[in-house]
Amino acid sequence: RERIAYLERRLPDTLRRAGCLISDSEFIRQEIITLLGVAPQRVRTIPLGVDPVFHPRSTPELQPVLDRYRLAGLPYLLVVATLEPRKNLARMVAAYTRLPAALRRRHPLALAGAPGWLSADLERAIEPLERAGQARRLGYVPQSDLPLLYAGAFAFAYPSLYEGFGLPVLEALASGVPTLSSDRASLPEVAGAAALYVDPEDVDHLSVGLERLLTDDPWRAAAVTAGLLQARRFSWERCVDQTVAAYRAALDG
């Protein structure tokens, strides 16, 4: 509430004073224009990039980190997200629970992310899966471990309800991991044709998507290639160059 109150108090003046506004997705740019009434010519879209540290890796390279998280040798389904309602994790777990038991045993759910807020529903939903050995909470994961957790995953799921960009999706694609994404907000901009899209509010649709993500081998093979190509479209060098250009244009103006 405090953050919302601060933004409501201070954001209008910021929008009036700014010579240029930068958005990291076209989706957010359109929201700035339509919801906040900013003139289109004052808002630039500059996508984020993906660090080269996110890339496919060999089994020996992955082993030490996966051993530490007790994931070595497991074809796990990875989710990376702060535990908060916007990430839609309670529905994600409900959809995963509807998968055949044999599929859940074969592909345990690995949830990496720091505690957020209003996560009681998620805690209740995931506890039975943990007791059955079909899910594990990894908690906060250091940045140095994340690239290896991505690269070691059998698949990655990100059914978020609202994103300004969606960096985890891009990191998974760059790691060569078949990816499921929600069809909302900025995520289709980031993943392009490389991800499997679902309605994040439809648990049945999400469950069907998860089953295909884990079992459709021809789609998975194509998705790895498409994901690596899609990720190459985003670089921090390009982001920096476009940001510098935006500053220069604002100063010239």
VOPAGU-2260 file (C-alpha; in pm, 1 decimal, decimal comma):
REM VOPAGU-2260
SITE   aa  ch    i         X         Y         Z
SITE  ARG   A    0       0,0       0,0       0,0
SITE  GLU   A    1     280,9     240,4      86,5
SITE  ARG   A    2     443,4     191,2    -254,1
SITE  ILE   A    3     114,4     249,4    -435,7
SITE  ALA   A    4      47,3     564,7    -234,2
SITE  TYR   A    5     397,7     694,2    -311,1
SITE  LEU   A    6     353,1     633,9    -685,6
SITE  GLU   A    7      10,3     797,5    -690,8
SITE  ARG   A    8     157,9    1102,2    -519,0
SITE  ARG   A    9     484,0    1137,5    -711,7
SITE  LEU   A   10     442,2     972,4   -1053,3
SITE  PRO   A   11     221,5    1239,9   -1218,8
SITE  ASP   A   12     486,7    1508,0   -1158,7
SITE  THR   A   13     759,7    1276,7   -1287,1
SITE  LEU   A   14     561,7    1213,3   -1606,1
SITE  ARG   A   15     513,4    1587,1   -1660,0
SITE  ARG   A   16     882,1    1671,5   -1609,3
SITE  ALA   A   17    1044,2    1388,0   -1803,1
SITE  GLY   A   18    1192,2    1478,2   -2140,2
SITE  CYS   A   19    1173,7    1113,2   -2242,3
SITE  LEU   A   20    1029,2     796,1   -2091,3
SITE  ILE   A   21    1182,2     453,5   -2150,9
SITE  SER   A   22     980,2     132,3   -2135,2
SITE  ASP   A   23    1136,7    -212,8   -2163,5
SITE  SER   A   24     838,7    -352,0   -2359,6
SITE  GLU   A   25     587,6    -223,9   -2612,6
SITE  PHE   A   26     309,9    -356,9   -2387,8
SITE  ILE   A   27     414,5    -123,5   -2104,6
SITE  ARG   A   28     469,7     161,7   -2350,2
SITE  GLN   A   29     107,7     130,5   -2458,7
SITE  GLU   A   30      -6,7     123,2   -2096,1
SITE  ILE   A   31     189,7     443,0   -2024,5
SITE  ILE   A   32      21,0     606,5   -2323,9
SITE  THR   A   33    -335,3     483,3   -2267,5
SITE  LEU   A   34    -355,4     465,5   -1886,6
SITE  LEU   A   35    -131,6     757,5   -1790,5
SITE  GLY   A   36    -204,7     986,1   -2086,7
SITE  VAL   A   37     154,2    1040,3   -2200,3
SITE  ALA   A   38     203,4    1149,4   -2562,4
SITE  PRO   A   39     331,5     856,4   -2774,6
SITE  GLN   A   40     633,6    1046,8   -2906,0
SITE  ARG   A   41     763,9    1087,5   -2548,8
SITE  VAL   A   42     785,3     712,0   -2478,4
SITE  ARG   A   43    1049,8     479,8   -2623,9
SITE  THR   A   44    1057,6     101,4   -2606,5
SITE  ILE   A   45    1403,8     -36,1   -2530,1
SITE  PRO   A   46    1399,0    -411,3   -2459,8
SITE  LEU   A   47    1625,5    -562,4   -2197,1
SITE  GLY   A   48    1901,1    -807,3   -2285,0
SITE  VAL   A   49    2014,5   -1150,5   -2173,6
SITE  ASP   A   50    2354,5   -1212,1   -2017,3
SITE  PRO   A   51    2579,5   -1451,1   -2216,9
SITE  VAL   A   52    2619,0   -1655,4   -1896,1
SITE  PHE   A   53    2279,6   -1807,0   -1982,4
SITE  HIS   A   54    2355,5   -2075,5   -2240,1
SITE  PRO   A   55    2331,7   -2456,1   -2279,3
SITE  ARG   A   56    2579,6   -2648,9   -2066,5
SITE  SER   A   57    2725,4   -2999,0   -2042,0
SITE  THR   A   58    2634,5   -3246,4   -1766,6
SITE  PRO   A   59    2978,7   -3230,8   -1595,8
SITE  GLU   A   60    2952,0   -2852,1   -1585,9
SITE  LEU   A   61    2607,9   -2870,8   -1420,8
SITE  GLN   A   62    2687,8   -3145,3   -1171,5
SITE  PRO   A   63    2826,0   -2945,5    -873,9
SITE  VAL   A   64    2533,1   -2701,1    -857,4
SITE  LEU   A   65    2265,1   -2963,3    -923,4
SITE  ASP   A   66    2418,7   -3185,2    -654,3
SITE  ARG   A   67    2389,9   -2899,3    -407,9
SITE  TYR   A   68    2016,3   -2861,3    -477,8
SITE  ARG   A   69    1959,7   -3240,2    -491,9
SITE  LEU   A   70    1852,6   -3215,3    -855,9
SITE  ALA   A   71    2132,7   -3407,5   -1027,8
SITE  GLY   A   72    1997,6   -3673,7   -1260,1
SITE  LEU   A   73    1640,2   -3542,6   -1230,4
SITE  PRO   A   74    1458,6   -3409,5   -1541,4
SITE  TYR   A   75    1294,8   -3135,1   -1334,8
SITE  LEU   A   76    1038,4   -2873,6   -1432,5
SITE  LEU   A   77    1179,1   -2537,1   -1323,6
SITE  VAL   A   78     990,1   -2228,2   -1210,4
SITE  VAL   A   79    1181,2   -1911,2   -1114,4
SITE  ALA   A   80     971,3   -1645,0    -944,8
SITE  THR   A   81     922,0   -1449,7    -624,7
SITE  LEU   A   82     644,2   -1614,8    -424,2
SITE  GLU   A   83     369,4   -1357,7    -475,1
SITE  PRO   A   84      19,7   -1358,5    -632,9
SITE  ARG   A   85     122,6   -1188,8    -959,0
SITE  LYS   A   86     339,9   -1487,4   -1048,2
SITE  ASN   A   87      32,5   -1714,8   -1045,5
SITE  LEU   A   88     212,4   -1996,2    -868,1
SITE  ALA   A   89     -92,3   -2135,3    -683,8
SITE  ARG   A   90    -263,6   -2203,3   -1019,4
SITE  MET   A   91      64,1   -2338,8   -1154,1
SITE  VAL   A   92      83,3   -2591,8    -871,2
SITE  ALA   A   93    -287,5   -2679,1    -912,1
SITE  ALA   A   94    -229,8   -2743,9   -1283,4
SITE  TYR   A   95      79,9   -2951,7   -1210,5
SITE  THR   A   96    -117,9   -3158,0    -957,7
SITE  ARG   A   97    -362,3   -3255,7   -1235,6
SITE  LEU   A   98     -84,4   -3417,8   -1438,2
SITE  PRO   A   99     -65,1   -3798,7   -1432,8
SITE  ALA   A  100     115,4   -3918,8   -1119,8
SITE  ALA   A  101     379,3   -4099,0   -1327,3
SITE  LEU   A  102     461,2   -3775,1   -1509,0
SITE  ARG   A  103     493,6   -3587,0   -1181,0
SITE  ARG   A  104     728,6   -3853,4   -1043,1
SITE  ARG   A  105     939,3   -3837,3   -1359,0
SITE  HIS   A  106     949,7   -3455,5   -1370,9
SITE  PRO   A  107     946,3   -3306,7   -1019,8
SITE  LEU   A  108     862,0   -2939,5    -983,5
SITE  ALA   A  109    1156,1   -2723,7    -869,2
SITE  LEU   A  110    1051,1   -2379,7    -747,5
SITE  ALA   A  111    1329,3   -2121,8    -711,5
SITE  GLY   A  112    1241,0   -1788,5    -557,6
SITE  ALA   A  113    1245,8   -1578,9    -244,3
SITE  PRO   A  114     935,6   -1545,7     -25,8
SITE  GLY   A  115     712,3   -1257,9    -129,2
SITE  TRP   A  116     365,3   -1188,2       4,2
SITE  LEU   A  117      19,6   -1353,7      22,0
SITE  SER   A  118     172,2   -1696,7     -43,2
SITE  ALA   A  119     -41,8   -1900,4     200,4
SITE  ASP   A  120    -244,6   -2063,4     -81,2
SITE  LEU   A  121      75,3   -2165,9    -254,0
SITE  GLU   A  122     221,3   -2310,5      66,8
SITE  ARG   A  123     -89,3   -2524,0     120,9
SITE  ALA   A  124     -93,0   -2643,8    -239,8
SITE  ILE   A  125     271,0   -2744,5    -260,5
SITE  GLU   A  126     308,0   -2924,8      73,5
SITE  PRO   A  127     143,2   -3254,8     -40,0
SITE  LEU   A  128     364,9   -3257,7    -349,5
SITE  GLU   A  129     674,4   -3207,9    -134,7
SITE  ARG   A  130     574,0   -3493,9      93,7
SITE  ALA   A  131     533,8   -3716,5    -214,7
SITE  GLY   A  132     875,4   -3613,8    -348,1
SITE  GLN   A  133     715,7   -3446,8    -651,5
SITE  ALA   A  134     813,2   -3088,1    -568,0
SITE  ARG   A  135    1085,9   -2900,8    -389,2
SITE  ARG   A  136    1120,9   -2538,3    -289,3
SITE  LEU   A  137    1474,5   -2413,6    -349,1
SITE  GLY   A  138    1421,4   -2074,7    -182,5
SITE  TYR   A  139    1631,2   -1777,0    -284,4
SITE  VAL   A  140    1894,2   -1886,3    -536,4
SITE  PRO   A  141    2219,8   -1685,9    -573,1
SITE  GLN   A  142    2267,3   -1525,0    -913,0
SITE  SER   A  143    2575,1   -1739,9    -974,4
SITE  ASP   A  144    2366,5   -2059,6    -947,6
SITE  LEU   A  145    2074,4   -1951,6   -1164,9
SITE  PRO   A  146    2235,0   -2010,4   -1508,2
SITE  LEU   A  147    2312,6   -2370,1   -1415,1
SITE  LEU   A  148    1967,8   -2434,6   -1270,2
SITE  TYR   A  149    1816,6   -2309,2   -1596,5
SITE  ALA   A  150    2050,2   -2510,9   -1816,9
SITE  GLY   A  151    1993,0   -2826,9   -1614,1
SITE  ALA   A  152    1613,4   -2810,8   -1636,9
SITE  PHE   A  153    1408,9   -3042,9   -1854,9
SITE  ALA   A  154    1155,7   -2762,2   -1905,0
SITE  PHE   A  155    1070,3   -2415,6   -1771,6
SITE  ALA   A  156     727,4   -2270,9   -1687,3
SITE  TYR   A  157     635,0   -1907,1   -1629,0
SITE  PRO   A  158     255,8   -1859,0   -1611,5
SITE  SER   A  159     272,8   -1504,2   -1470,8
SITE  LEU   A  160     -38,6   -1285,1   -1473,2
SITE  TYR   A  161     143,7    -958,0   -1542,0
SITE  GLU   A  162     497,7    -871,3   -1648,1
SITE  GLY   A  163     667,3    -555,4   -1764,1
SITE  PHE   A  164     923,5    -763,4   -1951,5
SITE  GLY   A  165     973,9   -1121,1   -1828,6
SITE  LEU   A  166    1348,7   -1172,1   -1801,4
SITE  PRO   A  167    1324,4   -1531,7   -1667,5
SITE  VAL   A  168    1156,7   -1641,8   -1991,5
SITE  LEU   A  169    1439,5   -1493,1   -2195,4
SITE  GLU   A  170    1701,0   -1653,3   -1969,2
SITE  ALA   A  171    1536,7   -1995,3   -2008,3
SITE  LEU   A  172    1524,2   -1963,6   -2387,5
SITE  ALA   A  173    1890,7   -1862,0   -2396,5
SITE  SER   A  174    1972,6   -2168,2   -2184,4
SITE  GLY   A  175    1822,7   -2400,4   -2445,4
SITE  VAL   A  176    1524,4   -2503,9   -2231,1
SITE  PRO   A  177    1173,1   -2565,6   -2373,1
SITE  THR   A  178     953,5   -2296,9   -2219,7
SITE  LEU   A  179     587,9   -2248,5   -2132,6
SITE  SER   A  180     467,4   -1891,3   -2086,6
SITE  SER   A  181     142,8   -1714,7   -2016,6
SITE  ASP   A  182     -12,1   -1536,5   -2313,0
SITE  ARG   A  183     -40,7   -1208,6   -2121,4
SITE  ALA   A  184     122,7    -868,3   -2102,2
SITE  SER   A  185     477,7    -840,8   -2240,9
SITE  LEU   A  186     561,0   -1211,8   -2243,8
SITE  PRO   A  187     468,1   -1283,2   -2609,7
SITE  GLU   A  188     699,1    -996,5   -2710,3
SITE  VAL   A  189     988,6   -1160,6   -2529,0
SITE  ALA   A  190     934,5   -1523,8   -2629,3
SITE  GLY   A  191     802,8   -1468,6   -2982,3
SITE  ALA   A  192     719,3   -1798,3   -3152,3
SITE  ALA   A  193     958,3   -1995,9   -2930,8
SITE  ALA   A  194     733,1   -2060,3   -2628,0
SITE  LEU   A  195     422,0   -2264,9   -2562,8
SITE  TYR   A  196     150,0   -2018,5   -2455,6
SITE  VAL   A  197    -134,5   -2079,8   -2211,5
SITE  ASP   A  198    -416,8   -1882,7   -2052,6
SITE  PRO   A  199    -272,5   -1836,1   -1701,4
SITE  GLU   A  200    -615,9   -1809,3   -1537,8
SITE  ASP   A  201    -742,7   -2139,2   -1683,5
SITE  VAL   A  202    -602,0   -2421,9   -1471,4
SITE  ASP   A  203    -716,9   -2687,7   -1720,5
SITE  HIS   A  204    -548,6   -2508,1   -2010,4
SITE  LEU   A  205    -234,5   -2463,6   -1803,5
SITE  SER   A  206    -230,0   -2833,5   -1714,5
SITE  VAL   A  207    -270,6   -2937,9   -2078,8
SITE  GLY   A  208      15,1   -2703,1   -2167,6
SITE  LEU   A  209     239,5   -2848,9   -1899,2
SITE  GLU   A  210     172,4   -3201,7   -2022,9
SITE  ARG   A  211     267,7   -3104,9   -2377,5
SITE  LEU   A  212     574,0   -2918,9   -2251,8
SITE  LEU   A  213     694,0   -3236,4   -2081,9
SITE  THR   A  214     592,4   -3503,0   -2335,2
SITE  ASP   A  215     581,2   -3362,8   -2691,1
SITE  ASP   A  216     935,2   -3450,2   -2803,0
SITE  PRO   A  217     911,8   -3306,9   -3159,3
SITE  TRP   A  218     779,6   -2976,9   -3024,7
SITE  ARG   A  219    1047,6   -2972,3   -2753,3
SITE  ALA   A  220    1329,0   -3020,2   -3004,8
SITE  ALA   A  221    1194,6   -2741,4   -3226,3
SITE  ALA   A  222    1142,7   -2516,6   -2922,5
SITE  VAL   A  223    1507,1   -2544,7   -2816,3
SITE  THR   A  224    1628,1   -2425,2   -3156,9
SITE  ALA   A  225    1363,3   -2151,2   -3177,9
SITE  GLY   A  226    1441,4   -2035,7   -2825,1
SITE  LEU   A  227    1813,2   -1996,2   -2888,0
SITE  LEU   A  228    1740,7   -1794,4   -3201,8
SITE  GLN   A  229    1485,2   -1577,3   -3022,0
SITE  ALA   A  230    1723,6   -1505,2   -2734,6
SITE  ARG   A  231    1987,5   -1378,0   -2977,3
SITE  ARG   A  232    1755,0   -1089,8   -3063,8
SITE  PHE   A  233    1810,9    -942,3   -2714,7
SITE  SER   A  234    2147,3    -816,7   -2592,3
SITE  TRP   A  235    2256,1    -577,1   -2320,1
SITE  GLU   A  236    2485,6    -407,3   -2571,0
SITE  ARG   A  237    2185,2    -316,5   -2785,5
SITE  CYS   A  238    1993,3    -206,9   -2476,3
SITE  VAL   A  239    2281,3      20,9   -2371,7
SITE  ASP   A  240    2320,2     171,5   -2720,0
SITE  GLN   A  241    1948,4     247,7   -2746,0
SITE  THR   A  242    1941,6     393,7   -2393,2
SITE  VAL   A  243    2235,3     623,4   -2468,5
SITE  ALA   A  244    2058,8     732,3   -2788,7
SITE  ALA   A  245    1744,3     812,1   -2588,6
SITE  TYR   A  246    1942,4    1028,9   -2345,7
SITE  ARG   A  247    2111,3    1212,1   -2632,9
SITE  ALA   A  248    1776,5    1276,7   -2801,5
SITE  ALA   A  249    1632,0    1407,9   -2473,6
SITE  LEU   A  250    1932,5    1638,7   -2421,8
SITE  ASP   A  251    1914,0    1763,9   -2781,3
SITE  GLY   A  252    1542,9    1830,3   -2731,0
